[in-house]
Amino acid sequence: MLALNCCVIIPTYNNDKTIAQVISDVLQYSLNVIVVNDGATDTTAEILKNFEGKVDVLSYSPNRGKGIALRTGLKHAFEKGFRYAITIDSDGQHFADDMPVFLDKIEEEPDSLIVGARNLNQENMPKKNTFGNKFSNFWFRFQTGINLPDTQSGYRLYPLKKIRKTNYFCTKYEFEIEVMVKAAWRGVNVIPVPIKVFYAEGNKRVTHFRPAKDFTRISILNVYLTILTVLWHKPVRLIRNMSWSNFKGFMKKHFLDSNESVIRKSTGVAFGVFMGIIPIWGYQFVSALVLAHFLKLNKAIVGLAAQISVPPMIPFIIYGSLKTGQFVLNRDVRESIFDEGINTVPEIWQHMKLHLFEYLLGSVVLAIVMAIFFGLVTFIVLKLTEKKIYKEEIAK
């Protein structure tokens, strides 16, 4: 612990039956322990007095939620100069002797966020936990591209400097998901390690997780993170990765070295362009990947082609859709939302409502036309490239 400049943070709220044992166990592995008393109303405060001089206690009242407790502890740890912080729950479900597992992994992968992965099939594991975790794992994988077996585990190691400049708004249990997703977006490695877990039978286990309220909070957070993923994170990451070497590598892997037929590759491009233009804003990329899976198309090709609707292109797509709809319906194509005299947001909105059918019809027609165009261009280019490669191989 000392060599890695790592401390331990224990957030606690009304766990007076287990907190003393948890602290005692942790002190066997670390002398740098921060306990955050999150407005406990039981005998926690009296118990913590027994550890005076051994642990750093942060207290406040009233109770503000686990997210605030963790944020308070992590901020305090950073201000004290620690590089890493291990968080462990105070309800006794985690084992302090698993801490070396985190330390060994962080030595191998410095400045990573290490998440303890519980065995979710073990005895006494609440069924609602298993469902909730699978639900959370799915959305975390979609939002970050990282496959974690246990995204709801509170036993973690945080790289303090890597997460401190991020803005967080969650205050309850959902903070642990928010911090992971945003850390992954900032390029922090998120890595699982296996840990043991203890669940007491029936009512013997004390938990402050409120299934209805907290699951609703987590669902709202996932909606927020998913919208950011589709409209901001994925397009920005794609643009940032658009170096010439990365582009050549992608083209070589998915277009030249792939065993798929030219027809299937071209179909993937056409389908991606179609999905990127049709008016289901916010769901285009997700829908394209889901449908590509069922249609057995190359998801990488479909996803790349669907990026035709990246934010800078959206005004052109909307304008082109409206003009296409007006052309198909043989209506006056001189008037548009970009014409002089239509300047304010209410005027633009009123104008869009008047021409909504034109826009919807035009977007579908434009999507079909552009899909056919890009599909044909891809087919021709790949066929010519295929012939060139074949001739070069014969010449050898």
LUMNULUM-748160 format. One line per field, with one value per residue (C-alpha): residue number from 1; chain; x, z, y. Coordinates in pm, 1 decimal. Each point is the difference from the previous one (the first is absolute). Example, Ala and Ser with C-alpha at 12.3 -4.5 7.8 and 13.67 -1.06 7.14 Angstrom:
REM residues 2
resi 1, 2 $
chain A, A $
x 1230.0, 137.0 $
z 780.0, -66.0 $
y -450.0, 344.0 $
//
This chain:
REM residues 396
resi 1, 2, 3, 4, 5, 6, 7, 8, 9, 10, 11, 12, 13, 14, 15, 16, 17, 18, 19, 20, 21, 22, 23, 24, 25, 26, 27, 28, 29, 30, 31, 32, 33, 34, 35, 36, 37, 38, 39, 40, 41, 42, 43, 44, 45, 46, 47, 48, 49, 50, 51, 52, 53, 54, 55, 56, 57, 58, 59, 60, 61, 62, 63, 64, 65, 66, 67, 68, 69, 70, 71, 72, 73, 74, 75, 76, 77, 78, 79, 80, 81, 82, 83, 84, 85, 86, 87, 88, 89, 90, 91, 92, 93, 94, 95, 96, 97, 98, 99, 100, 101, 102, 103, 104, 105, 106, 107, 108, 109, 110, 111, 112, 113, 114, 115, 116, 117, 118, 119, 120, 121, 122, 123, 124, 125, 126, 127, 128, 129, 130, 131, 132, 133, 134, 135, 136, 137, 138, 139, 140, 141, 142, 143, 144, 145, 146, 147, 148, 149, 150, 151, 152, 153, 154, 155, 156, 157, 158, 159, 160, 161, 162, 163, 164, 165, 166, 167, 168, 169, 170, 171, 172, 173, 174, 175, 176, 177, 178, 179, 180, 181, 182, 183, 184, 185, 186, 187, 188, 189, 190, 191, 192, 193, 194, 195, 196, 197, 198, 199, 200, 201, 202, 203, 204, 205, 206, 207, 208, 209, 210, 211, 212, 213, 214, 215, 216, 217, 218, 219, 220, 221, 222, 223, 224, 225, 226, 227, 228, 229, 230, 231, 232, 233, 234, 235, 236, 237, 238, 239, 240, 241, 242, 243, 244, 245, 246, 247, 248, 249, 250, 251, 252, 253, 254, 255, 256, 257, 258, 259, 260, 261, 262, 263, 264, 265, 266, 267, 268, 269, 270, 271, 272, 273, 274, 275, 276, 277, 278, 279, 280, 281, 282, 283, 284, 285, 286, 287, 288, 289, 290, 291, 292, 293, 294, 295, 296, 297, 298, 299, 300, 301, 302, 303, 304, 305, 306, 307, 308, 309, 310, 311, 312, 313, 314, 315, 316, 317, 318, 319, 320, 321, 322, 323, 324, 325, 326, 327, 328, 329, 330, 331, 332, 333, 334, 335, 336, 337, 338, 339, 340, 341, 342, 343, 344, 345, 346, 347, 348, 349, 350, 351, 352, 353, 354, 355, 356, 357, 358, 359, 360, 361, 362, 363, 364, 365, 366, 367, 368, 369, 370, 371, 372, 373, 374, 375, 376, 377, 378, 379, 380, 381, 382, 383, 384, 385, 386, 387, 388, 389, 390, 391, 392, 393, 394, 395, 396 $
chain A, A, A, A, A, A, A, A, A, A, A, A, A, A, A, A, A, A, A, A, A, A, A, A, A, A, A, A, A, A, A, A, A, A, A, A, A, A, A, A, A, A, A, A, A, A, A, A, A, A, A, A, A, A, A, A, A, A, A, A, A, A, A, A, A, A, A, A, A, A, A, A, A, A, A, A, A, A, A, A, A, A, A, A, A, A, A, A, A, A, A, A, A, A, A, A, A, A, A, A, A, A, A, A, A, A, A, A, A, A, A, A, A, A, A, A, A, A, A, A, A, A, A, A, A, A, A, A, A, A, A, A, A, A, A, A, A, A, A, A, A, A, A, A, A, A, A, A, A, A, A, A, A, A, A, A, A, A, A, A, A, A, A, A, A, A, A, A, A, A, A, A, A, A, A, A, A, A, A, A, A, A, A, A, A, A, A, A, A, A, A, A, A, A, A, A, A, A, A, A, A, A, A, A, A, A, A, A, A, A, A, A, A, A, A, A, A, A, A, A, A, A, A, A, A, A, A, A, A, A, A, A, A, A, A, A, A, A, A, A, A, A, A, A, A, A, A, A, A, A, A, A, A, A, A, A, A, A, A, A, A, A, A, A, A, A, A, A, A, A, A, A, A, A, A, A, A, A, A, A, A, A, A, A, A, A, A, A, A, A, A, A, A, A, A, A, A, A, A, A, A, A, A, A, A, A, A, A, A, A, A, A, A, A, A, A, A, A, A, A, A, A, A, A, A, A, A, A, A, A, A, A, A, A, A, A, A, A, A, A, A, A, A, A, A, A, A, A, A, A, A, A, A, A, A, A, A, A, A, A, A, A, A, A, A, A, A, A, A, A, A, A, A, A, A, A, A, A, A, A, A, A, A, A, A, A, A, A, A, A, A, A, A, A, A, A $
x 0.0, 270.6, 213.0, -295.5, -118.8, -344.2, -258.9, -330.8, -336.9, -293.6, -333.3, -251.1, -359.4, -174.8, 218.9, 89.8, -17.3, 282.8, 201.3, 239.2, 99.0, 42.5, 232.7, 200.7, 45.1, 103.4, 256.6, 187.7, 78.3, 14.9, 73.8, -149.6, -373.4, -268.7, -348.3, -282.6, -290.8, -288.3, -236.4, -43.7, -277.2, 93.8, 305.3, 254.1, 139.2, 73.3, 163.7, 225.8, 128.9, 166.2, 217.6, 106.7, 357.6, -9.6, -235.3, -89.3, -372.1, -211.0, -350.6, -298.9, -375.3, -259.2, 49.6, 77.4, 44.9, 282.5, 102.4, 65.2, 183.0, 228.3, 59.9, 84.9, 243.8, 163.9, 47.0, 151.7, 234.6, 122.9, 54.2, 210.6, 225.3, -104.3, 29.1, -253.0, -296.0, -168.3, -368.2, -158.5, -358.5, -66.7, -270.3, 249.2, -60.2, 359.2, 317.7, 297.6, 238.9, -95.0, 183.2, 330.3, -188.4, -70.6, 356.7, 152.2, -221.6, 74.6, 371.6, -56.3, -236.8, 88.6, -267.1, -281.4, -338.7, -19.4, -345.0, -55.0, -208.3, -221.7, -128.0, -361.0, -110.9, 106.6, -224.8, -222.1, 59.5, -327.0, -167.8, -78.5, 375.2, 71.5, -262.4, 104.9, 365.0, -64.9, -208.3, 280.8, 268.9, -185.8, -26.0, 358.1, 121.1, -207.9, 116.6, 370.4, 64.3, 145.2, -133.5, -6.8, -148.7, -105.5, -62.3, -180.5, 275.8, 101.3, 341.2, 229.8, 332.1, -18.3, 286.1, -65.0, 173.2, -169.6, -355.9, 22.4, -60.2, -326.9, -338.5, -238.8, -361.9, -103.2, -35.0, -123.8, 100.8, -4.2, 316.1, 203.1, -128.0, 44.0, 362.6, 84.9, -157.3, 155.2, 339.8, -16.4, -91.5, 313.2, 214.4, 41.7, 31.3, -286.2, 107.5, -178.3, 164.7, -169.9, -96.6, -180.2, -331.2, -213.0, -377.1, -175.3, -318.9, -339.9, -56.5, 341.4, 153.7, -34.7, -31.4, -110.1, -58.4, -362.0, -89.6, -274.7, 157.1, 361.2, -77.9, -194.4, 300.2, 231.8, -238.2, -12.7, 380.4, 27.1, -235.5, 218.9, 325.0, -141.2, -109.9, 349.0, 151.5, -198.5, 3.6, 343.8, 241.0, -10.4, 14.3, 280.6, 197.0, -43.2, 126.8, 295.6, 94.1, -16.7, 375.2, 122.0, 166.9, -313.3, -217.4, 228.3, -0.8, -379.9, -38.8, 252.6, -160.1, -367.2, 9.6, 313.4, 95.9, -355.5, -134.2, -341.2, -118.6, 10.3, -381.3, -27.1, 255.1, -180.1, -333.4, 145.1, 102.1, -337.7, -189.8, 215.2, -54.3, -374.0, -20.6, 211.7, -242.0, -349.2, -163.5, 41.9, 244.0, 172.7, -68.0, 159.4, 333.5, -152.6, -270.5, 255.2, 217.8, -294.4, -147.4, 344.9, 32.1, -331.3, 72.8, 348.0, 173.2, 346.4, -77.0, 325.3, -81.2, -362.7, 105.5, 256.0, -247.6, -266.9, 233.5, -117.0, -226.3, 280.0, -99.3, 170.5, -199.5, -341.3, -97.6, 83.1, -198.7, -305.0, 21.8, 47.2, -291.2, -234.1, 99.8, -34.6, -348.6, -105.7, 139.5, -178.1, -331.5, 60.1, -34.7, 169.5, 366.0, 104.2, -119.2, 198.8, 87.0, 320.9, -171.8, -1.7, -291.1, 5.6, 244.2, -140.7, -35.4, -385.7, -10.7, 230.2, -207.2, -326.1, 152.7, 120.6, -347.8, -150.7, 251.3, 33.7, -145.8, 232.1, 297.0, -93.3, -72.8, 310.1, 225.7, -111.6, 43.1, 336.9, 108.4, -88.9, 169.9, 317.0, 9.5, -18.7, 262.5, 253.5, -71.8, 70.4, 312.7, 129.5, -78.4, 183.9, 303.8, 29.3, -35.4, 272.9, 221.9, -64.0, 106.6, 311.3, 103.9, -66.1, 217.7, 281.0, -9.2, 12.6, 295.3, 189.4 $
z 0.0, 99.0, -305.3, -231.8, 197.2, 45.6, 271.3, 85.4, 10.9, 194.2, -53.1, 267.7, 95.2, 284.3, -10.0, 370.4, 12.7, -252.2, -24.0, 288.2, -145.3, -349.9, 129.6, 209.5, -300.0, -228.6, 253.3, -38.1, -359.9, 10.3, 255.8, -228.8, 53.2, -61.4, 142.5, -129.4, 245.5, -232.2, 267.2, 189.3, 263.9, 182.1, 224.5, -281.0, 138.7, 339.2, -166.1, -207.4, 318.6, 85.3, -308.5, 73.4, -115.6, -213.9, -276.3, -158.3, 63.5, -211.1, 135.3, -102.0, 51.7, -126.0, -224.4, -359.2, -183.9, -88.9, -303.2, 212.5, 258.6, -268.4, -162.7, 341.1, 75.9, -342.9, 8.2, 350.0, -105.9, -299.9, 212.7, 239.1, -290.4, -61.9, -351.5, 42.2, 227.1, 63.7, 92.1, 206.4, 129.8, 373.9, 3.2, 29.4, -342.9, -115.5, 126.2, 85.9, -94.4, -365.7, 5.0, -121.3, -314.3, -81.5, 80.2, -217.6, -291.3, 31.8, -6.7, -332.3, -134.9, 161.4, 19.0, -84.1, 170.3, 151.1, 72.8, 224.0, -176.7, 232.4, -67.7, -77.5, 6.4, 355.0, 290.4, 154.0, -288.7, -30.5, -335.7, -48.3, 22.3, -279.9, -230.6, 83.2, -61.5, -338.7, -96.4, 109.2, -171.5, -332.3, 2.6, 118.7, -291.2, -244.3, 143.0, 18.5, -208.2, 312.4, 120.1, 382.2, 192.9, 300.1, -47.4, 333.6, 231.1, 259.9, 57.6, -230.5, -45.1, -141.8, -166.2, 173.5, -240.1, -301.9, 129.3, 191.5, -284.7, -112.6, 78.7, 183.6, 93.9, 161.2, 378.1, 73.8, -105.9, -368.2, 47.3, -21.1, -355.1, -99.5, 115.8, -188.2, -328.3, 6.2, 97.5, -297.9, -226.6, 119.8, -105.9, 341.7, -14.0, 190.2, 105.2, 205.1, 265.1, 172.2, 365.0, 269.4, 138.3, 302.7, 9.4, 327.5, -11.9, -28.0, 224.8, 168.1, -276.0, 38.0, -326.6, -75.2, -369.9, -82.5, -308.5, -141.9, 58.7, -64.0, -307.9, -136.9, 66.9, -175.8, -297.2, -31.3, 17.4, -275.6, -222.5, 54.1, -62.7, -305.7, -156.5, 61.2, -144.8, -323.3, -56.9, 134.4, 123.3, -293.3, -273.4, 179.7, 55.5, -365.5, -110.9, 240.5, -133.3, -358.8, -49.2, -337.5, 148.9, 195.2, -304.7, -216.4, 268.8, 20.1, -378.8, -28.5, 275.6, -94.7, -374.6, -145.1, 229.8, 94.6, -136.7, -62.2, -356.4, -172.5, -12.1, 379.0, 65.1, -238.0, 157.7, 341.9, -122.1, -163.9, 308.9, 230.6, -212.8, -12.2, 380.0, 47.9, -197.9, 91.6, 260.1, 322.3, 153.8, 310.2, -93.5, -343.9, 107.9, 255.3, -240.2, -278.1, 215.6, 136.1, -345.9, -144.8, 257.9, -103.2, -370.6, 49.8, -152.2, 97.5, 303.3, -35.6, -360.9, 82.5, 301.5, -202.0, -281.0, 251.7, 114.6, -301.5, 260.3, 220.4, 151.9, -265.7, -272.1, 169.3, -140.9, -353.4, 41.1, 134.5, -276.5, -267.9, 137.2, -4.8, -354.4, -119.3, 148.2, -165.2, -333.1, 22.5, 84.2, -273.0, 246.2, 10.9, 71.9, 42.7, 358.9, 278.5, 365.8, -112.9, -203.9, 107.7, 221.7, 196.2, 280.1, 343.9, 157.6, 16.1, -369.6, -91.7, 208.4, -153.9, -345.7, 72.9, 116.6, -323.0, -201.6, 226.2, -254.5, -267.1, 230.2, 106.4, -357.3, -129.7, 264.1, -92.7, -372.7, 58.8, 218.8, -275.4, -274.4, 202.8, 110.2, -360.8, -106.4, 272.5, -36.0, -374.5, 43.4, 262.9, -224.1, -299.4, 206.9, 169.2, -331.0, -159.2, 306.2, -4.4, -367.4, 68.3, 290.8, -212.1, -285.2, 241.6, 148.0, -350.3, -91.4, 301.7 $
y 0.0, 247.6, -75.8, 64.7, 306.8, -155.7, 57.7, -170.0, 178.0, -148.9, 180.6, -94.0, 64.5, -184.4, -309.8, -4.4, -381.0, -43.6, 323.4, -78.4, -338.4, 146.6, 273.8, -249.0, -229.9, 286.7, 129.3, -328.8, 99.9, 379.9, 271.2, 265.4, -42.2, 263.4, -66.6, 219.3, 7.0, 85.3, 138.5, -327.3, 7.6, -323.7, -53.0, 39.3, 327.9, -162.5, -300.3, 224.8, 167.7, -332.0, 38.7, 356.6, 52.8, -314.4, 113.7, 333.9, 63.6, 236.8, 60.7, 207.6, 2.1, -71.2, -301.6, 107.8, -330.1, -238.0, 204.3, 308.9, -212.1, -143.7, 337.8, 148.9, -280.4, 2.7, 377.5, -17.9, -280.6, 199.9, 310.6, -208.1, -97.1, -360.6, -140.9, -280.9, -74.8, -334.5, 25.7, -275.8, -22.5, 2.1, -269.1, -287.3, -151.9, 64.7, -164.6, 218.2, -281.8, 62.5, 333.7, -150.6, -110.6, 366.2, 105.0, -272.5, 99.9, 373.9, -77.1, -176.8, 269.3, 338.3, 272.2, -242.0, -22.5, -348.8, -145.0, -301.9, -264.4, -204.6, -350.1, 86.1, -363.5, -78.5, -93.5, 273.2, 240.0, 201.0, -66.1, 369.4, 68.7, -246.1, 155.5, 355.4, -80.4, -160.0, 304.2, 232.9, -210.5, 19.2, 378.4, 45.9, -213.1, 202.4, 334.1, -85.2, -312.2, -167.1, -334.9, -15.2, -294.1, 213.1, 371.4, 43.8, -117.9, 259.4, -159.5, 199.3, 172.3, 353.0, 193.2, 332.6, 237.5, -156.8, 50.4, 328.0, 250.0, -157.8, 154.4, -235.5, 56.4, -332.3, -11.3, -352.8, -353.5, 93.5, 209.0, -321.4, -52.6, 364.4, 14.5, -321.4, 108.8, 346.4, -142.1, -237.5, 292.3, 182.0, -294.8, -164.4, -378.8, -164.8, -349.8, -270.3, -220.4, -295.4, 51.2, -194.8, 121.5, -89.2, 34.1, -74.3, -204.9, 167.9, 300.6, -24.4, 208.4, 378.1, 191.4, 354.1, -67.2, 88.1, -207.6, 224.1, 341.8, -96.4, -209.2, 299.7, 225.0, -245.0, -21.5, 380.1, 11.7, -260.5, 200.1, 307.3, -189.5, -176.7, 329.3, 141.1, -317.8, 17.5, 375.9, 89.5, -268.1, -243.8, 269.2, 186.3, -320.1, -90.3, 341.1, -15.0, -341.1, 120.1, 3.2, -120.3, -306.4, -97.0, 54.1, -215.7, -269.3, 2.4, -14.2, -280.9, -207.0, 40.3, 64.1, -160.3, -288.8, -94.8, -329.0, 155.6, 44.0, 338.3, -5.0, -39.0, 274.9, 235.7, -91.7, 84.4, 345.5, 60.5, -111.8, 212.4, 311.4, -67.9, -34.5, 310.5, 219.4, -122.5, 227.9, -198.8, 246.6, -129.1, -362.9, -23.6, -147.4, -238.1, -118.5, -46.4, -227.8, -199.6, -57.8, -75.3, -277.7, -159.3, 48.2, -151.0, 302.6, 120.3, 224.2, 194.5, 93.1, 82.4, 208.6, 196.1, 69.9, 107.0, 278.1, 196.2, 164.2, 135.2, 338.9, 219.7, -179.0, 23.9, 345.6, -115.5, -322.5, 186.0, 259.9, -266.2, -203.8, 298.9, 95.9, -359.9, -23.1, 322.7, -121.3, -337.0, 171.2, 261.4, 286.8, 340.1, -75.1, 361.4, 33.9, -163.1, 47.0, 165.3, 272.4, 362.6, 96.6, -327.0, 75.6, -76.2, -345.7, 20.3, 96.1, -287.0, -244.2, 121.0, -31.4, -353.0, -105.5, 131.6, -198.4, -304.7, -242.5, 136.1, -51.2, -355.3, -113.2, 173.3, -152.3, -352.9, 67.4, 165.8, -292.7, -248.7, 201.6, 58.5, -363.3, -119.9, 254.9, -85.4, -371.0, 10.2, 211.7, -244.6, -296.9, 153.8, 105.2, -340.3, -183.6, 211.2, -45.7, -373.4, -23.1, 209.0, -223.6, -310.3, 131.4, 87.2, -350.6, -155.1, 224.2, -129.8 $
//
